[in-house]
Amino acid sequence: MKNVLDAKSLSKLYETDTTTIRAVDDTTISVAEGEFIALVGPSGSGKTTLLALFAGLLDPDKGEVSINGQALNQMKEKQRTDYRMRNIGFTFQANNLVSYLTVQENVELMLQLNGRLDKAGKTRVTELLERLGLSERRNNLPSQLSGGQQQRVAIARALVHDPSIVLADEPTASLDTELAYQVVETFADLIHEQKRGGIMVTHDLRMCIYADRVIQMLDGRIDAIVSDKGTINAFANQSRVLSEPDQVVA
């Protein structure tokens, strides 16, 4: 399988009056097509900063991020924005659905932005909504949906334009446990089926059960990588919500 994302020797520094904060410190990660990665670590470990670097929303002070072999930090801002819109999908804790648009219209929004809301695009919207169990909700507004349904709409919107990689920042933080499992399982299944790359930042280590690899960050660096499925499952089944550094992957 080819890599959809290659991040090499990434560093992002922030200067204060008294010190230099290494939010991301010499980090190298690759993500293959069809691979779903859980990125974990305590608050302040650099997870969200790393996700922003992957998306080209931040420029690294050192290193390079490439999507399908195209280096984001070598692009001009407009070129990078256009490339990100076509090749990266996003979903977040705050799902950012447009309140006055229906479920179908929210999902179609990414196709409109990419100039792809044609017959094939509408068919893909229909297929995704059906796959996510939302067909009967297509004409509902976000306020008429449960939290889990809203997150599934956000997943559909993140995937509808055929991105190479989907970046998810704490997508289950506002959901109860049962809904969180359902959302992450569906998300992981779609990443695998559609051969996208997927990276999910999470504090809930139980959600790692659906990951192909678990990457732990600590103080801006990769502290551990777990890829053995048995080890991941055993870890996820005995873990709860991450709050302290001593609860991270050993």
Residue pairs with C-beta under 8 A, 6 or more apart in sequence:
1 32
1 33
1 34
1 35
1 195
2 32
2 33
3 30
3 31
3 32
3 33
4 31
4 32
4 33
4 67
4 68
4 164
4 165
4 196
4 197
5 29
5 30
5 31
5 54
5 65
5 66
5 67
5 164
5 165
5 197
5 199
6 30
6 64
6 65
6 66
6 69
7 27
7 28
7 29
7 30
7 50
7 53
7 54
7 63
7 64
7 65
7 66
8 28
8 63
8 64
8 65
8 66
9 26
9 27
9 28
9 62
9 63
9 64
10 24
10 26
10 27
10 28
10 50
10 53
10 60
10 62
10 63
10 64
10 65
11 22
11 24
11 25
11 26
11 27
11 60
11 61
11 62
11 63
12 22
12 23
12 24
12 46
12 49
12 53
12 58
12 60
12 61
12 220
13 20
13 21
13 22
13 23
13 61
14 20
14 21
14 23
15 21
22 219
22 220
23 46
23 49
23 220
24 46
24 49
24 50
24 53
24 60
24 220
25 46
25 219
25 220
25 221
26 62
26 63
26 221
27 46
27 50
27 63
27 217
27 220
27 221
27 222
28 63
28 222
29 37
29 50
29 215
29 222
31 37
31 165
31 197
31 198
31 199
32 197
33 164
33 195
33 196
33 197
34 191
34 192
34 195
34 196
34 197
35 191
35 197
35 198
35 212
35 213
36 187
36 188
36 191
36 192
36 198
36 200
36 210
36 211
36 212
37 197
37 198
37 199
37 200
37 211
37 212
37 213
37 214
37 215
38 200
38 202
38 207
38 208
38 210
38 211
38 213
38 214
38 215
39 47
39 50
39 51
39 199
39 200
39 201
39 202
39 215
39 217
40 47
40 201
40 202
40 203
40 205
40 208
40 214
40 215
40 216
40 217
40 242
40 248
40 249
41 47
41 216
41 217
41 218
41 223
41 242
41 248
42 218
42 242
42 243
42 244
42 245
42 247
42 248
43 203
45 217
45 218
45 219
45 220
46 217
46 219
46 220
46 221
47 201
47 217
48 169
48 201
49 58
49 220
50 217
51 167
51 169
51 199
51 201
52 58
53 60
53 65
54 65
54 165
54 167
54 199
55 84
55 88
55 90
55 167
56 65
56 72
56 73
56 75
56 80
56 83
56 84
56 88
59 73
60 73
64 71
64 73
64 74
65 71
65 72
65 73
66 72
67 83
67 87
67 88
67 164
67 165
68 87
68 164
70 83
72 80
72 83
72 84
75 83
85 113
85 114
85 161
86 114
86 161
86 163
87 163
87 164
87 165
88 163
88 164
88 165
88 166
88 167
89 110
89 157
89 158
89 159
89 161
89 163
89 165
89 166
89 167
89 196
90 158
90 166
90 167
90 168
90 169
91 151
91 154
91 155
91 157
91 158
91 166
91 167
91 168
91 169
91 171
91 187
92 154
92 168
92 169
92 170
92 171
93 169
93 170
93 171
93 172
93 173
93 174
94 174
95 142
95 150
95 151
95 153
95 154
95 171
96 154
97 106
97 142
97 150
97 153
97 154
97 157
98 105
98 106
98 109
98 142
99 141
99 142
99 143
100 141
101 109
101 141
101 142
102 138
102 139
102 140
102 141
103 129
103 134
103 137
103 138
103 139
103 140
103 141
103 142
103 145
103 153
104 125
104 129
104 138
104 139
106 142
106 153
106 157
107 125
107 128
107 129
107 153
107 156
107 157
107 160
108 117
108 121
108 122
108 125
108 160
109 157
110 157
110 158
110 160
110 161
111 117
111 121
111 124
111 125
111 160
111 161
113 161
114 161
116 161
121 160
124 160
124 162
125 156
125 160
126 135
128 156
128 159
128 160
129 135
129 137
129 138
129 156
131 190
132 152
132 153
132 155
132 156
132 186
133 152
134 149
134 152
134 153
134 156
137 144
137 145
137 149
142 150
142 153
145 153
146 179
147 174
147 175
147 179
148 175
148 179
148 182
148 183
151 171
151 172
151 175
151 179
151 183
152 183
152 186
154 171
155 171
155 183
155 186
155 187
155 190
158 166
158 168
159 166
159 190
159 194
159 196
163 196
164 196
164 197
165 196
165 197
165 198
165 199
166 187
166 191
166 196
166 197
166 198
166 199
167 199
168 187
168 198
168 199
168 200
168 201
169 201
170 201
170 202
170 203
171 183
171 184
171 187
171 200
171 202
172 179
172 180
172 183
172 184
172 202
172 204
172 207
173 202
173 203
173 204
175 183
177 206
180 204
180 206
180 207
181 206
181 207
184 200
184 207
184 210
185 210
187 198
187 200
187 210
188 198
188 210
188 211
190 196
191 197
191 198
200 207
200 211
202 208
202 242
203 241
203 242
203 243
204 240
204 241
204 242
205 235
205 236
205 239
205 240
205 241
205 242
205 247
205 249
206 236
206 237
206 239
206 240
206 241
207 236
208 214
208 232
208 235
208 236
208 239
209 232
209 233
209 236
209 237
211 232
212 227
212 229
213 225
213 226
213 227
213 232
214 225
214 226
214 227
214 232
214 235
214 249
215 222
215 224
215 225
216 222
216 223
216 224
216 225
216 226
216 248
216 249
217 223
218 245
218 248
223 248
223 249
224 248
224 249
224 250
226 232
226 235
226 249
235 249
239 247
240 247
242 248
